[in-house]
Amino acid sequence: MRLPLTSKQKNFYQILCSFTDHGNKPTYKELAEIYGCNSTSTIYKLMQQLKNRGWIHFIPGSSTEGIMIE
């Protein structure tokens, strides 16, 4: 079950989808630059929030290469 997203989470989710829709596997640094922040820890937190809300899940043993968009 997916929980609703905040506006920041929704914006980030759309950025993430735009990458993965084209088969790209962005790094946290690339995502931070596009999202407009200087910290990869912010990206990590956003990824965890999306995961906890049921919008993405991670494939064990990988970073952004193992993201599954729901």
CNS distance restraints for C-alpha pairs under 8 A (distance, minus, plus):
assign (resid   1 and name CA) (resid  53 and name CA) 7.89 0.50 0.50
assign (resid   1 and name CA) (resid  54 and name CA) 6.22 0.50 0.50
assign (resid   2 and name CA) (resid  53 and name CA) 5.56 0.50 0.50
assign (resid   2 and name CA) (resid  54 and name CA) 4.68 0.50 0.50
assign (resid   2 and name CA) (resid  55 and name CA) 6.14 0.50 0.50
assign (resid   3 and name CA) (resid  53 and name CA) 4.92 0.50 0.50
assign (resid   3 and name CA) (resid  54 and name CA) 6.62 0.50 0.50
assign (resid   4 and name CA) (resid  53 and name CA) 7.30 0.50 0.50
assign (resid   5 and name CA) (resid   9 and name CA) 5.56 0.50 0.50
assign (resid   5 and name CA) (resid  10 and name CA) 5.61 0.50 0.50
assign (resid   5 and name CA) (resid  50 and name CA) 7.91 0.50 0.50
assign (resid   5 and name CA) (resid  53 and name CA) 7.65 0.50 0.50
assign (resid   6 and name CA) (resid  10 and name CA) 6.03 0.50 0.50
assign (resid   7 and name CA) (resid  11 and name CA) 6.10 0.50 0.50
assign (resid   8 and name CA) (resid  12 and name CA) 6.22 0.50 0.50
assign (resid   9 and name CA) (resid  13 and name CA) 5.99 0.50 0.50
assign (resid   9 and name CA) (resid  46 and name CA) 6.59 0.50 0.50
assign (resid   9 and name CA) (resid  49 and name CA) 7.76 0.50 0.50
assign (resid   9 and name CA) (resid  50 and name CA) 7.14 0.50 0.50
assign (resid  10 and name CA) (resid  14 and name CA) 6.21 0.50 0.50
assign (resid  11 and name CA) (resid  15 and name CA) 6.45 0.50 0.50
assign (resid  12 and name CA) (resid  16 and name CA) 6.17 0.50 0.50
assign (resid  12 and name CA) (resid  35 and name CA) 6.74 0.50 0.50
assign (resid  12 and name CA) (resid  46 and name CA) 7.51 0.50 0.50
assign (resid  13 and name CA) (resid  17 and name CA) 6.08 0.50 0.50
assign (resid  13 and name CA) (resid  50 and name CA) 7.64 0.50 0.50
assign (resid  14 and name CA) (resid  18 and name CA) 6.16 0.50 0.50
assign (resid  15 and name CA) (resid  19 and name CA) 6.63 0.50 0.50
assign (resid  15 and name CA) (resid  31 and name CA) 7.88 0.50 0.50
assign (resid  15 and name CA) (resid  34 and name CA) 7.80 0.50 0.50
assign (resid  15 and name CA) (resid  35 and name CA) 7.48 0.50 0.50
assign (resid  16 and name CA) (resid  20 and name CA) 6.38 0.50 0.50
assign (resid  16 and name CA) (resid  31 and name CA) 7.65 0.50 0.50
assign (resid  17 and name CA) (resid  21 and name CA) 5.72 0.50 0.50
assign (resid  17 and name CA) (resid  69 and name CA) 7.33 0.50 0.50
assign (resid  18 and name CA) (resid  22 and name CA) 6.87 0.50 0.50
assign (resid  19 and name CA) (resid  23 and name CA) 6.74 0.50 0.50
assign (resid  19 and name CA) (resid  24 and name CA) 5.22 0.50 0.50
assign (resid  19 and name CA) (resid  25 and name CA) 6.85 0.50 0.50
assign (resid  19 and name CA) (resid  26 and name CA) 6.90 0.50 0.50
assign (resid  20 and name CA) (resid  24 and name CA) 5.17 0.50 0.50
assign (resid  20 and name CA) (resid  25 and name CA) 6.45 0.50 0.50
assign (resid  25 and name CA) (resid  64 and name CA) 6.21 0.50 0.50
assign (resid  25 and name CA) (resid  65 and name CA) 5.50 0.50 0.50
assign (resid  26 and name CA) (resid  30 and name CA) 5.91 0.50 0.50
assign (resid  26 and name CA) (resid  31 and name CA) 6.42 0.50 0.50
assign (resid  26 and name CA) (resid  64 and name CA) 6.48 0.50 0.50
assign (resid  26 and name CA) (resid  65 and name CA) 7.72 0.50 0.50
assign (resid  27 and name CA) (resid  31 and name CA) 6.27 0.50 0.50
assign (resid  27 and name CA) (resid  64 and name CA) 6.28 0.50 0.50
assign (resid  28 and name CA) (resid  32 and name CA) 6.06 0.50 0.50
assign (resid  28 and name CA) (resid  40 and name CA) 5.58 0.50 0.50
assign (resid  28 and name CA) (resid  43 and name CA) 6.24 0.50 0.50
assign (resid  28 and name CA) (resid  44 and name CA) 7.39 0.50 0.50
assign (resid  28 and name CA) (resid  64 and name CA) 7.40 0.50 0.50
assign (resid  29 and name CA) (resid  33 and name CA) 6.31 0.50 0.50
assign (resid  29 and name CA) (resid  39 and name CA) 7.76 0.50 0.50
assign (resid  29 and name CA) (resid  40 and name CA) 5.79 0.50 0.50
assign (resid  30 and name CA) (resid  34 and name CA) 6.34 0.50 0.50
assign (resid  31 and name CA) (resid  35 and name CA) 5.89 0.50 0.50
assign (resid  31 and name CA) (resid  43 and name CA) 7.03 0.50 0.50
assign (resid  32 and name CA) (resid  36 and name CA) 5.92 0.50 0.50
assign (resid  32 and name CA) (resid  37 and name CA) 5.18 0.50 0.50
assign (resid  32 and name CA) (resid  38 and name CA) 6.18 0.50 0.50
assign (resid  32 and name CA) (resid  39 and name CA) 6.39 0.50 0.50
assign (resid  32 and name CA) (resid  40 and name CA) 5.93 0.50 0.50
assign (resid  32 and name CA) (resid  42 and name CA) 7.68 0.50 0.50
assign (resid  32 and name CA) (resid  43 and name CA) 6.16 0.50 0.50
assign (resid  33 and name CA) (resid  37 and name CA) 6.06 0.50 0.50
assign (resid  33 and name CA) (resid  38 and name CA) 6.85 0.50 0.50
assign (resid  37 and name CA) (resid  42 and name CA) 7.56 0.50 0.50
assign (resid  39 and name CA) (resid  43 and name CA) 7.06 0.50 0.50
assign (resid  40 and name CA) (resid  44 and name CA) 6.22 0.50 0.50
assign (resid  41 and name CA) (resid  45 and name CA) 6.18 0.50 0.50
assign (resid  42 and name CA) (resid  46 and name CA) 6.22 0.50 0.50
assign (resid  43 and name CA) (resid  47 and name CA) 6.08 0.50 0.50
assign (resid  44 and name CA) (resid  48 and name CA) 6.22 0.50 0.50
assign (resid  45 and name CA) (resid  49 and name CA) 6.15 0.50 0.50
assign (resid  46 and name CA) (resid  50 and name CA) 6.20 0.50 0.50
assign (resid  47 and name CA) (resid  51 and name CA) 6.16 0.50 0.50
assign (resid  47 and name CA) (resid  56 and name CA) 7.92 0.50 0.50
assign (resid  48 and name CA) (resid  52 and name CA) 6.02 0.50 0.50
assign (resid  49 and name CA) (resid  53 and name CA) 6.13 0.50 0.50
assign (resid  50 and name CA) (resid  54 and name CA) 6.27 0.50 0.50
assign (resid  50 and name CA) (resid  55 and name CA) 5.23 0.50 0.50
assign (resid  50 and name CA) (resid  56 and name CA) 5.86 0.50 0.50
assign (resid  51 and name CA) (resid  55 and name CA) 5.76 0.50 0.50
assign (resid  51 and name CA) (resid  56 and name CA) 4.86 0.50 0.50
assign (resid  51 and name CA) (resid  57 and name CA) 5.35 0.50 0.50
assign (resid  51 and name CA) (resid  58 and name CA) 7.77 0.50 0.50
assign (resid  54 and name CA) (resid  70 and name CA) 7.52 0.50 0.50
assign (resid  55 and name CA) (resid  69 and name CA) 6.42 0.50 0.50
assign (resid  55 and name CA) (resid  70 and name CA) 5.32 0.50 0.50
assign (resid  56 and name CA) (resid  67 and name CA) 6.68 0.50 0.50
assign (resid  56 and name CA) (resid  68 and name CA) 5.49 0.50 0.50
assign (resid  56 and name CA) (resid  69 and name CA) 4.62 0.50 0.50
assign (resid  56 and name CA) (resid  70 and name CA) 5.38 0.50 0.50
assign (resid  57 and name CA) (resid  67 and name CA) 5.89 0.50 0.50
assign (resid  57 and name CA) (resid  68 and name CA) 5.27 0.50 0.50
assign (resid  57 and name CA) (resid  69 and name CA) 6.83 0.50 0.50
assign (resid  57 and name CA) (resid  70 and name CA) 7.62 0.50 0.50
assign (resid  58 and name CA) (resid  62 and name CA) 7.60 0.50 0.50
assign (resid  58 and name CA) (resid  63 and name CA) 7.67 0.50 0.50
assign (resid  58 and name CA) (resid  64 and name CA) 7.97 0.50 0.50
assign (resid  58 and name CA) (resid  66 and name CA) 5.43 0.50 0.50
assign (resid  58 and name CA) (resid  67 and name CA) 4.70 0.50 0.50
assign (resid  58 and name CA) (resid  68 and name CA) 6.10 0.50 0.50
assign (resid  59 and name CA) (resid  66 and name CA) 4.62 0.50 0.50
assign (resid  59 and name CA) (resid  67 and name CA) 6.23 0.50 0.50
assign (resid  59 and name CA) (resid  68 and name CA) 7.30 0.50 0.50
assign (resid  60 and name CA) (resid  66 and name CA) 7.25 0.50 0.50
assign (resid  61 and name CA) (resid  66 and name CA) 7.82 0.50 0.50
assign (resid  62 and name CA) (resid  66 and name CA) 5.16 0.50 0.50
assign (resid  63 and name CA) (resid  67 and name CA) 7.30 0.50 0.50
